[in-house]
């Protein structure tokens, strides 16, 4: 799942080398924390949050296939 998220987010941001994605497993739930350059945060969130909502929906679907749960948080 981490590679999947990295691929999607790297395509969206202007500075992909400065992106940091950390994975924190906690039982059946995995929390992904995303750190970006301030100018890239808006690109990932999208207009009215549509982009981040779509990314989170894809992540939840992928996790459900493996019998897990996953969330994505943007850390500023």
PDB file of N, CA, C and O in Angstrom, chain B, residues numbered from 101:
ATOM      1  N   UNK B 101       0.825  -1.198   0.000  1.00  0.00           N
ATOM      2  CA  UNK B 101       0.000   0.000   0.000  1.00  0.00           C
ATOM      3  C   UNK B 101       0.867   1.259   0.000  1.00  0.00           C
ATOM      4  O   UNK B 101       0.512   2.266  -0.613  1.00  0.00           O
ATOM      5  N   UNK B 102       2.005   1.192   0.693  1.00  0.00           N
ATOM      6  CA  UNK B 102       2.863   2.371   0.769  1.00  0.00           C
ATOM      7  C   UNK B 102       3.399   2.745  -0.614  1.00  0.00           C
ATOM      8  O   UNK B 102       3.431   3.923  -0.970  1.00  0.00           O
ATOM      9  N   UNK B 103       3.818   1.748  -1.388  1.00  0.00           N
ATOM     10  CA  UNK B 103       4.332   2.014  -2.725  1.00  0.00           C
ATOM     11  C   UNK B 103       3.243   2.617  -3.610  1.00  0.00           C
ATOM     12  O   UNK B 103       3.505   3.509  -4.417  1.00  0.00           O
ATOM     13  N   UNK B 104       2.023   2.119  -3.447  1.00  0.00           N
ATOM     14  CA  UNK B 104       0.875   2.624  -4.195  1.00  0.00           C
ATOM     15  C   UNK B 104       0.646   4.110  -3.897  1.00  0.00           C
ATOM     16  O   UNK B 104       0.471   4.917  -4.811  1.00  0.00           O
ATOM     17  N   UNK B 105       0.649   4.459  -2.606  1.00  0.00           N
ATOM     18  CA  UNK B 105       0.467   5.862  -2.219  1.00  0.00           C
ATOM     19  C   UNK B 105       1.601   6.739  -2.734  1.00  0.00           C
ATOM     20  O   UNK B 105       1.361   7.831  -3.249  1.00  0.00           O
ATOM     21  N   UNK B 106       2.830   6.262  -2.595  1.00  0.00           N
ATOM     22  CA  UNK B 106       3.968   7.049  -3.068  1.00  0.00           C
ATOM     23  C   UNK B 106       3.858   7.324  -4.562  1.00  0.00           C
ATOM     24  O   UNK B 106       4.132   8.438  -5.009  1.00  0.00           O
ATOM     25  N   UNK B 107       3.461   6.323  -5.334  1.00  0.00           N
ATOM     26  CA  UNK B 107       3.335   6.497  -6.773  1.00  0.00           C
ATOM     27  C   UNK B 107       2.299   7.569  -7.109  1.00  0.00           C
ATOM     28  O   UNK B 107       2.558   8.454  -7.924  1.00  0.00           O
ATOM     29  N   UNK B 108       1.134   7.487  -6.483  1.00  0.00           N
ATOM     30  CA  UNK B 108       0.060   8.444  -6.765  1.00  0.00           C
ATOM     31  C   UNK B 108       0.467   9.863  -6.375  1.00  0.00           C
ATOM     32  O   UNK B 108       0.288  10.800  -7.152  1.00  0.00           O
ATOM     33  N   UNK B 109       1.008  10.015  -5.186  1.00  0.00           N
ATOM     34  CA  UNK B 109       1.326  11.349  -4.681  1.00  0.00           C
ATOM     35  C   UNK B 109       2.497  11.965  -5.446  1.00  0.00           C
ATOM     36  O   UNK B 109       2.504  13.171  -5.692  1.00  0.00           O
ATOM     37  N   UNK B 110       3.479  11.157  -5.823  1.00  0.00           N
ATOM     38  CA  UNK B 110       4.615  11.684  -6.591  1.00  0.00           C
ATOM     39  C   UNK B 110       4.168  12.253  -7.937  1.00  0.00           C
ATOM     40  O   UNK B 110       4.797  13.175  -8.457  1.00  0.00           O
ATOM     41  N   UNK B 111       3.097  11.718  -8.501  1.00  0.00           N
ATOM     42  CA  UNK B 111       2.590  12.224  -9.773  1.00  0.00           C
ATOM     43  C   UNK B 111       1.897  13.575  -9.611  1.00  0.00           C
ATOM     44  O   UNK B 111       1.797  14.342 -10.569  1.00  0.00           O
ATOM     45  N   UNK B 112       1.425  13.865  -8.413  1.00  0.00           N
ATOM     46  CA  UNK B 112       0.671  15.092  -8.164  1.00  0.00           C
ATOM     47  C   UNK B 112       1.531  16.282  -7.768  1.00  0.00           C
ATOM     48  O   UNK B 112       1.227  17.417  -8.135  1.00  0.00           O
ATOM     49  N   UNK B 113       2.600  16.032  -7.023  1.00  0.00           N
ATOM     50  CA  UNK B 113       3.364  17.130  -6.432  1.00  0.00           C
ATOM     51  C   UNK B 113       4.431  17.666  -7.378  1.00  0.00           C
ATOM     52  O   UNK B 113       4.861  16.989  -8.313  1.00  0.00           O
ATOM     53  N   UNK B 114       4.845  18.901  -7.108  1.00  0.00           N
ATOM     54  CA  UNK B 114       5.862  19.554  -7.922  1.00  0.00           C
ATOM     55  C   UNK B 114       7.272  19.160  -7.481  1.00  0.00           C
ATOM     56  O   UNK B 114       8.191  19.122  -8.300  1.00  0.00           O
ATOM     57  N   UNK B 115       7.446  18.865  -6.189  1.00  0.00           N
ATOM     58  CA  UNK B 115       8.746  18.480  -5.636  1.00  0.00           C
ATOM     59  C   UNK B 115       8.659  17.081  -5.024  1.00  0.00           C
ATOM     60  O   UNK B 115       8.588  16.958  -3.801  1.00  0.00           O
ATOM     61  N   UNK B 116       8.662  16.024  -5.842  1.00  0.00           N
ATOM     62  CA  UNK B 116       8.488  14.665  -5.309  1.00  0.00           C
ATOM     63  C   UNK B 116       9.650  14.194  -4.433  1.00  0.00           C
ATOM     64  O   UNK B 116       9.461  13.313  -3.594  1.00  0.00           O
ATOM     65  N   UNK B 117      10.838  14.757  -4.606  1.00  0.00           N
ATOM     66  CA  UNK B 117      11.987  14.335  -3.805  1.00  0.00           C
ATOM     67  C   UNK B 117      11.881  14.804  -2.357  1.00  0.00           C
ATOM     68  O   UNK B 117      12.535  14.243  -1.478  1.00  0.00           O
ATOM     69  N   UNK B 118      11.069  15.822  -2.101  1.00  0.00           N
ATOM     70  CA  UNK B 118      10.923  16.344  -0.743  1.00  0.00           C
ATOM     71  C   UNK B 118       9.749  15.707  -0.003  1.00  0.00           C
ATOM     72  O   UNK B 118       9.467  16.068   1.140  1.00  0.00           O
ATOM     73  N   UNK B 119       9.077  14.779  -0.638  1.00  0.00           N
ATOM     74  CA  UNK B 119       7.938  14.108  -0.017  1.00  0.00           C
ATOM     75  C   UNK B 119       8.440  13.023   0.940  1.00  0.00           C
ATOM     76  O   UNK B 119       9.356  12.270   0.610  1.00  0.00           O
ATOM     77  N   UNK B 120       7.841  12.953   2.113  1.00  0.00           N
ATOM     78  CA  UNK B 120       8.170  11.905   3.075  1.00  0.00           C
ATOM     79  C   UNK B 120       6.880  11.214   3.495  1.00  0.00           C
ATOM     80  O   UNK B 120       5.963  11.859   4.005  1.00  0.00           O
ATOM     81  N   UNK B 121       6.808   9.910   3.283  1.00  0.00           N
ATOM     82  CA  UNK B 121       5.646   9.127   3.648  1.00  0.00           C
ATOM     83  C   UNK B 121       6.079   8.086   4.665  1.00  0.00           C
ATOM     84  O   UNK B 121       6.889   7.211   4.359  1.00  0.00           O
ATOM     85  N   UNK B 122       5.540   8.180   5.875  1.00  0.00           N
ATOM     86  CA  UNK B 122       5.880   7.205   6.908  1.00  0.00           C
ATOM     87  C   UNK B 122       4.664   6.342   7.217  1.00  0.00           C
ATOM     88  O   UNK B 122       3.522   6.793   7.138  1.00  0.00           O
ATOM     89  N   UNK B 123       4.937   5.094   7.569  1.00  0.00           N
ATOM     90  CA  UNK B 123       3.901   4.107   7.820  1.00  0.00           C
ATOM     91  C   UNK B 123       3.954   3.701   9.283  1.00  0.00           C
ATOM     92  O   UNK B 123       5.008   3.295   9.774  1.00  0.00           O
ATOM     93  N   UNK B 124       2.826   3.804   9.989  1.00  0.00           N
ATOM     94  CA  UNK B 124       2.767   3.453  11.398  1.00  0.00           C
ATOM     95  C   UNK B 124       1.730   2.345  11.565  1.00  0.00           C
ATOM     96  O   UNK B 124       0.532   2.625  11.598  1.00  0.00           O
ATOM     97  N   UNK B 125       2.175   1.078  11.673  1.00  0.00           N
ATOM     98  CA  UNK B 125       1.217  -0.011  11.858  1.00  0.00           C
ATOM     99  C   UNK B 125       0.707  -0.046  13.295  1.00  0.00           C
ATOM    100  O   UNK B 125       1.457   0.183  14.243  1.00  0.00           O
ATOM    101  N   UNK B 126      -0.576  -0.334  13.433  1.00  0.00           N
ATOM    102  CA  UNK B 126      -1.187  -0.405  14.759  1.00  0.00           C
ATOM    103  C   UNK B 126      -2.300  -1.447  14.709  1.00  0.00           C
ATOM    104  O   UNK B 126      -3.469  -1.111  14.518  1.00  0.00           O
ATOM    105  N   UNK B 127      -1.928  -2.707  14.879  1.00  0.00           N
ATOM    106  CA  UNK B 127      -2.918  -3.772  14.797  1.00  0.00           C
ATOM    107  C   UNK B 127      -3.402  -3.942  13.377  1.00  0.00           C
ATOM    108  O   UNK B 127      -2.596  -4.114  12.463  1.00  0.00           O
ATOM    109  N   UNK B 128      -4.709  -3.898  13.177  1.00  0.00           N
ATOM    110  CA  UNK B 128      -5.272  -4.023  11.832  1.00  0.00           C
ATOM    111  C   UNK B 128      -5.358  -2.680  11.115  1.00  0.00           C
ATOM    112  O   UNK B 128      -5.763  -2.623   9.954  1.00  0.00           O
ATOM    113  N   UNK B 129      -4.984  -1.612  11.790  1.00  0.00           N
ATOM    114  CA  UNK B 129      -5.036  -0.281  11.192  1.00  0.00           C
ATOM    115  C   UNK B 129      -3.624   0.224  10.920  1.00  0.00           C
ATOM    116  O   UNK B 129      -2.728   0.077  11.752  1.00  0.00           O
ATOM    117  N   UNK B 130      -3.443   0.807   9.774  1.00  0.00           N
ATOM    118  CA  UNK B 130      -2.158   1.412   9.419  1.00  0.00           C
ATOM    119  C   UNK B 130      -2.395   2.894   9.168  1.00  0.00           C
ATOM    120  O   UNK B 130      -3.302   3.274   8.428  1.00  0.00           O
ATOM    121  N   UNK B 131      -1.572   3.719   9.791  1.00  0.00           N
ATOM    122  CA  UNK B 131      -1.671   5.165   9.611  1.00  0.00           C
ATOM    123  C   UNK B 131      -0.491   5.608   8.756  1.00  0.00           C
ATOM    124  O   UNK B 131       0.663   5.327   9.079  1.00  0.00           O
ATOM    125  N   UNK B 132      -0.789   6.298   7.669  1.00  0.00           N
ATOM    126  CA  UNK B 132       0.244   6.857   6.812  1.00  0.00           C
ATOM    127  C   UNK B 132       0.306   8.352   7.071  1.00  0.00           C
ATOM    128  O   UNK B 132      -0.705   9.048   6.989  1.00  0.00           O
ATOM    129  N   UNK B 133       1.510   8.844   7.386  1.00  0.00           N
ATOM    130  CA  UNK B 133       1.711  10.272   7.618  1.00  0.00           C
ATOM    131  C   UNK B 133       2.523  10.825   6.461  1.00  0.00           C
ATOM    132  O   UNK B 133       3.594  10.319   6.127  1.00  0.00           O
ATOM    133  N   UNK B 134       1.985  11.881   5.855  1.00  0.00           N
ATOM    134  CA  UNK B 134       2.576  12.467   4.665  1.00  0.00           C
ATOM    135  C   UNK B 134       3.090  13.870   4.974  1.00  0.00           C
ATOM    136  O   UNK B 134       2.347  14.731   5.447  1.00  0.00           O
ATOM    137  N   UNK B 135       4.379  14.081   4.697  1.00  0.00           N
ATOM    138  CA  UNK B 135       4.976  15.408   4.857  1.00  0.00           C
ATOM    139  C   UNK B 135       5.359  15.921   3.478  1.00  0.00           C
ATOM    140  O   UNK B 135       6.023  15.236   2.701  1.00  0.00           O
ATOM    141  N   UNK B 136       4.922  17.147   3.196  1.00  0.00           N
ATOM    142  CA  UNK B 136       5.163  17.760   1.895  1.00  0.00           C
ATOM    143  C   UNK B 136       5.665  19.177   2.056  1.00  0.00           C
ATOM    144  O   UNK B 136       5.568  19.767   3.132  1.00  0.00           O
ATOM    145  N   UNK B 137       6.198  19.713   0.989  1.00  0.00           N
ATOM    146  CA  UNK B 137       6.504  21.136   0.940  1.00  0.00           C
ATOM    147  C   UNK B 137       5.173  21.881   0.991  1.00  0.00           C
ATOM    148  O   UNK B 137       4.179  21.406   0.441  1.00  0.00           O
ATOM    149  N   UNK B 138       5.141  23.022   1.632  1.00  0.00           N
ATOM    150  CA  UNK B 138       3.892  23.776   1.817  1.00  0.00           C
ATOM    151  C   UNK B 138       3.184  24.060   0.495  1.00  0.00           C
ATOM    152  O   UNK B 138       1.955  24.040   0.436  1.00  0.00           O
ATOM    153  N   UNK B 139       3.940  24.321  -0.552  1.00  0.00           N
ATOM    154  CA  UNK B 139       3.318  24.628  -1.841  1.00  0.00           C
ATOM    155  C   UNK B 139       2.664  23.400  -2.482  1.00  0.00           C
ATOM    156  O   UNK B 139       1.799  23.546  -3.346  1.00  0.00           O
ATOM    157  N   UNK B 140       3.064  22.201  -2.074  1.00  0.00           N
ATOM    158  CA  UNK B 140       2.490  20.974  -2.630  1.00  0.00           C
ATOM    159  C   UNK B 140       1.259  20.484  -1.874  1.00  0.00           C
ATOM    160  O   UNK B 140       0.514  19.649  -2.385  1.00  0.00           O
ATOM    161  N   UNK B 141       1.040  20.987  -0.676  1.00  0.00           N
ATOM    162  CA  UNK B 141      -0.105  20.535   0.122  1.00  0.00           C
ATOM    163  C   UNK B 141      -1.415  20.805  -0.615  1.00  0.00           C
ATOM    164  O   UNK B 141      -2.298  19.948  -0.641  1.00  0.00           O
ATOM    165  N   UNK B 142      -1.545  21.970  -1.205  1.00  0.00           N
ATOM    166  CA  UNK B 142      -2.764  22.312  -1.936  1.00  0.00           C
ATOM    167  C   UNK B 142      -3.007  21.403  -3.126  1.00  0.00           C
ATOM    168  O   UNK B 142      -4.153  21.094  -3.452  1.00  0.00           O
ATOM    169  N   UNK B 143      -1.924  20.971  -3.781  1.00  0.00           N
ATOM    170  CA  UNK B 143      -2.064  20.063  -4.919  1.00  0.00           C
ATOM    171  C   UNK B 143      -2.624  18.714  -4.481  1.00  0.00           C
ATOM    172  O   UNK B 143      -3.438  18.123  -5.190  1.00  0.00           O
ATOM    173  N   UNK B 144      -2.197  18.225  -3.323  1.00  0.00           N
ATOM    174  CA  UNK B 144      -2.659  16.926  -2.836  1.00  0.00           C
ATOM    175  C   UNK B 144      -4.081  17.020  -2.294  1.00  0.00           C
ATOM    176  O   UNK B 144      -4.870  16.090  -2.461  1.00  0.00           O
ATOM    177  N   UNK B 145      -4.411  18.124  -1.653  1.00  0.00           N
ATOM    178  CA  UNK B 145      -5.761  18.285  -1.113  1.00  0.00           C
ATOM    179  C   UNK B 145      -6.766  18.501  -2.235  1.00  0.00           C
ATOM    180  O   UNK B 145      -7.848  17.914  -2.221  1.00  0.00           O
ATOM    181  N   UNK B 146      -6.420  19.330  -3.199  1.00  0.00           N
ATOM    182  CA  UNK B 146      -7.306  19.569  -4.335  1.00  0.00           C
ATOM    183  C   UNK B 146      -8.421  20.538  -4.002  1.00  0.00           C
ATOM    184  O   UNK B 146      -8.577  20.971  -2.861  1.00  0.00           O
ATOM    185  N   UNK B 147      -9.191  20.866  -5.023  1.00  0.00           N
ATOM    186  CA  UNK B 147     -10.294  21.809  -4.849  1.00  0.00           C
ATOM    187  C   UNK B 147     -11.377  21.166  -3.991  1.00  0.00           C
ATOM    188  O   UNK B 147     -11.864  20.078  -4.299  1.00  0.00           O
ATOM    189  N   UNK B 148     -11.745  21.847  -2.917  1.00  0.00           N
ATOM    190  CA  UNK B 148     -12.754  21.374  -1.959  1.00  0.00           C
ATOM    191  C   UNK B 148     -12.407  20.006  -1.382  1.00  0.00           C
ATOM    192  O   UNK B 148     -13.297  19.286  -0.930  1.00  0.00           O
ATOM    193  N   UNK B 149     -11.132  19.638  -1.391  1.00  0.00           N
ATOM    194  CA  UNK B 149     -10.711  18.373  -0.802  1.00  0.00           C
ATOM    195  C   UNK B 149     -11.022  17.149  -1.642  1.00  0.00           C
ATOM    196  O   UNK B 149     -10.961  16.025  -1.143  1.00  0.00           O
ATOM    197  N   UNK B 150     -11.351  17.346  -2.897  1.00  0.00           N
ATOM    198  CA  UNK B 150     -11.741  16.219  -3.742  1.00  0.00           C
ATOM    199  C   UNK B 150     -10.591  15.248  -3.994  1.00  0.00           C
ATOM    200  O   UNK B 150     -10.805  14.036  -4.002  1.00  0.00           O
ATOM    201  N   UNK B 151      -9.384  15.753  -4.198  1.00  0.00           N
ATOM    202  CA  UNK B 151      -8.250  14.881  -4.503  1.00  0.00           C
ATOM    203  C   UNK B 151      -7.881  14.022  -3.306  1.00  0.00           C
ATOM    204  O   UNK B 151      -7.703  12.813  -3.450  1.00  0.00           O
ATOM    205  N   UNK B 152      -7.762  14.624  -2.124  1.00  0.00           N
ATOM    206  CA  UNK B 152      -7.401  13.849  -0.937  1.00  0.00           C
ATOM    207  C   UNK B 152      -8.505  12.862  -0.589  1.00  0.00           C
ATOM    208  O   UNK B 152      -8.229  11.765  -0.102  1.00  0.00           O
ATOM    209  N   UNK B 153      -9.732  13.238  -0.831  1.00  0.00           N
ATOM    210  CA  UNK B 153     -10.852  12.323  -0.579  1.00  0.00           C
ATOM    211  C   UNK B 153     -10.758  11.097  -1.493  1.00  0.00           C
ATOM    212  O   UNK B 153     -10.987   9.971  -1.050  1.00  0.00           O
ATOM    213  N   UNK B 154     -10.422  11.314  -2.763  1.00  0.00           N
ATOM    214  CA  UNK B 154     -10.276  10.210  -3.711  1.00  0.00           C
ATOM    215  C   UNK B 154      -9.098   9.314  -3.340  1.00  0.00           C
ATOM    216  O   UNK B 154      -9.201   8.091  -3.429  1.00  0.00           O
ATOM    217  N   UNK B 155      -7.981   9.910  -2.925  1.00  0.00           N
ATOM    218  CA  UNK B 155      -6.811   9.123  -2.516  1.00  0.00           C
ATOM    219  C   UNK B 155      -7.152   8.278  -1.301  1.00  0.00           C
ATOM    220  O   UNK B 155      -6.795   7.101  -1.244  1.00  0.00           O
ATOM    221  N   UNK B 156      -7.839   8.865  -0.327  1.00  0.00           N
ATOM    222  CA  UNK B 156      -8.219   8.114   0.873  1.00  0.00           C
ATOM    223  C   UNK B 156      -9.196   6.989   0.549  1.00  0.00           C
ATOM    224  O   UNK B 156      -9.135   5.926   1.165  1.00  0.00           O
ATOM    225  N   UNK B 157     -10.100   7.207  -0.413  1.00  0.00           N
ATOM    226  CA  UNK B 157     -11.047   6.159  -0.814  1.00  0.00           C
ATOM    227  C   UNK B 157     -10.296   4.990  -1.467  1.00  0.00           C
ATOM    228  O   UNK B 157     -10.596   3.829  -1.187  1.00  0.00           O
ATOM    229  N   UNK B 158      -9.322   5.294  -2.335  1.00  0.00           N
ATOM    230  CA  UNK B 158      -8.516   4.243  -2.953  1.00  0.00           C
ATOM    231  C   UNK B 158      -7.704   3.484  -1.903  1.00  0.00           C
ATOM    232  O   UNK B 158      -7.583   2.261  -1.976  1.00  0.00           O
ATOM    233  N   UNK B 159      -7.155   4.197  -0.940  1.00  0.00           N
ATOM    234  CA  UNK B 159      -6.381   3.574   0.122  1.00  0.00           C
ATOM    235  C   UNK B 159      -7.256   2.658   0.973  1.00  0.00           C
ATOM    236  O   UNK B 159      -6.855   1.542   1.302  1.00  0.00           O
ATOM    237  N   UNK B 160      -8.441   3.125   1.324  1.00  0.00           N
ATOM    238  CA  UNK B 160      -9.360   2.310   2.135  1.00  0.00           C
ATOM    239  C   UNK B 160      -9.780   1.060   1.376  1.00  0.00           C
ATOM    240  O   UNK B 160      -9.880  -0.017   1.965  1.00  0.00           O
ATOM    241  N   UNK B 161     -10.024   1.189   0.089  1.00  0.00           N
ATOM    242  CA  UNK B 161     -10.410   0.047  -0.731  1.00  0.00           C
ATOM    243  C   UNK B 161      -9.279  -0.971  -0.814  1.00  0.00           C
ATOM    244  O   UNK B 161      -9.512  -2.173  -0.689  1.00  0.00           O
ATOM    245  N   UNK B 162      -8.063  -0.495  -1.024  1.00  0.00           N
ATOM    246  CA  UNK B 162      -6.901  -1.377  -1.102  1.00  0.00           C
ATOM    247  C   UNK B 162      -6.668  -2.095   0.227  1.00  0.00           C
ATOM    248  O   UNK B 162      -6.359  -3.286   0.244  1.00  0.00           O
ATOM    249  N   UNK B 163      -6.814  -1.384   1.322  1.00  0.00           N
ATOM    250  CA  UNK B 163      -6.617  -1.984   2.644  1.00  0.00           C
ATOM    251  C   UNK B 163      -7.696  -3.022   2.934  1.00  0.00           C
ATOM    252  O   UNK B 163      -7.410  -4.071   3.512  1.00  0.00           O
ATOM    253  N   UNK B 164      -8.927  -2.737   2.538  1.00  0.00           N
ATOM    254  CA  UNK B 164     -10.032  -3.661   2.785  1.00  0.00           C
ATOM    255  C   UNK B 164      -9.815  -4.988   2.059  1.00  0.00           C
ATOM    256  O   UNK B 164     -10.209  -6.040   2.561  1.00  0.00           O
ATOM    257  N   UNK B 165      -9.197  -4.944   0.889  1.00  0.00           N
ATOM    258  CA  UNK B 165      -8.897  -6.175   0.155  1.00  0.00           C
ATOM    259  C   UNK B 165      -7.952  -7.082   0.929  1.00  0.00           C
ATOM    260  O   UNK B 165      -7.973  -8.302   0.766  1.00  0.00           O
ATOM    261  N   UNK B 166      -7.126  -6.479   1.771  1.00  0.00           N
ATOM    262  CA  UNK B 166      -6.175  -7.237   2.578  1.00  0.00           C
ATOM    263  C   UNK B 166      -6.674  -7.452   4.008  1.00  0.00           C
ATOM    264  O   UNK B 166      -5.919  -7.903   4.869  1.00  0.00           O
ATOM    265  N   UNK B 167      -7.939  -7.131   4.258  1.00  0.00           N
ATOM    266  CA  UNK B 167      -8.510  -7.319   5.595  1.00  0.00           C
ATOM    267  C   UNK B 167      -7.981  -6.350   6.622  1.00  0.00           C
ATOM    268  O   UNK B 167      -7.930  -6.677   7.807  1.00  0.00           O
ATOM    269  N   UNK B 168      -7.588  -5.169   6.201  1.00  0.00           N
ATOM    270  CA  UNK B 168      -7.039  -4.170   7.102  1.00  0.00           C
ATOM    271  C   UNK B 168      -7.764  -2.848   6.929  1.00  0.00           C
ATOM    272  O   UNK B 168      -8.664  -2.716   6.099  1.00  0.00           O
ATOM    273  N   UNK B 169      -7.354  -1.868   7.733  1.00  0.00           N
ATOM    274  CA  UNK B 169      -7.842  -0.497   7.590  1.00  0.00           C
ATOM    275  C   UNK B 169      -6.627   0.401   7.462  1.00  0.00           C
ATOM    276  O   UNK B 169      -5.559   0.100   7.996  1.00  0.00           O
ATOM    277  N   UNK B 170      -6.796   1.507   6.750  1.00  0.00           N
ATOM    278  CA  UNK B 170      -5.677   2.434   6.570  1.00  0.00           C
ATOM    279  C   UNK B 170      -6.211   3.858   6.501  1.00  0.00           C
ATOM    280  O   UNK B 170      -7.289   4.107   5.962  1.00  0.00           O
ATOM    281  N   UNK B 171      -5.447   4.777   7.050  1.00  0.00           N
ATOM    282  CA  UNK B 171      -5.795   6.196   6.993  1.00  0.00           C
ATOM    283  C   UNK B 171      -4.583   6.984   6.509  1.00  0.00           C
ATOM    284  O   UNK B 171      -3.442   6.540   6.642  1.00  0.00           O
ATOM    285  N   UNK B 172      -4.847   8.154   5.949  1.00  0.00           N
ATOM    286  CA  UNK B 172      -3.796   9.038   5.460  1.00  0.00           C
ATOM    287  C   UNK B 172      -3.936  10.385   6.124  1.00  0.00           C
ATOM    288  O   UNK B 172      -5.001  11.001   6.080  1.00  0.00           O
ATOM    289  N   UNK B 173      -2.856  10.849   6.745  1.00  0.00           N
ATOM    290  CA  UNK B 173      -2.843  12.157   7.408  1.00  0.00           C
ATOM    291  C   UNK B 173      -1.751  13.007   6.775  1.00  0.00           C
ATOM    292  O   UNK B 173      -0.658  12.524   6.479  1.00  0.00           O
ATOM    293  N   UNK B 174      -2.067  14.282   6.573  1.00  0.00           N
ATOM    294  CA  UNK B 174      -1.062  15.215   6.081  1.00  0.00           C
ATOM    295  C   UNK B 174      -0.500  15.977   7.276  1.00  0.00           C
ATOM    296  O   UNK B 174      -1.239  16.639   8.005  1.00  0.00           O
ATOM    297  N   UNK B 175       0.799  15.879   7.468  1.00  0.00           N
ATOM    298  CA  UNK B 175       1.469  16.530   8.588  1.00  0.00           C
ATOM    299  C   UNK B 175       2.093  17.809   8.061  1.00  0.00           C
ATOM    300  O   UNK B 175       2.785  17.794   7.043  1.00  0.00           O
ATOM    301  N   UNK B 176       1.849  18.924   8.757  1.00  0.00           N
ATOM    302  CA  UNK B 176       2.428  20.201   8.330  1.00  0.00           C
ATOM    303  C   UNK B 176       3.603  20.569   9.194  1.00  0.00           C
ATOM    304  O   UNK B 176       4.220  21.613   8.985  1.00  0.00           O
TER     305      UNK B 176
END
